[in-house]
Amino acid sequence: MPLEATGYACTTEQLLDVLLAVSAEKETIEQVCSDLQLKVGAETIRGTTGGVCTDVCERCAEHCESMADGDDFMQRCADACRKCAES
């Protein structure tokens, strides 16, 4: 599933920075855009992903949950992915 931003409002690098930070830091897209002091807003990020982010995060969460089996790390991974999908 390719994920690329080709526009003046948002670069691929900014998009990936935000998505990685959302999943790693368990924050919302709004919080991450503010923390990274980007000139790109959360709505621009959402518009750029066109729903791809939600699909990827949902699949990741399902994968992590299927592997969790009592593993706290995998459960935290699944929780982070669910939060990403909701943001």
Disulfide bonds with the S-S distance in Angstrom:
Cys57-Cys84 2.37
Cys64-Cys77 2.50
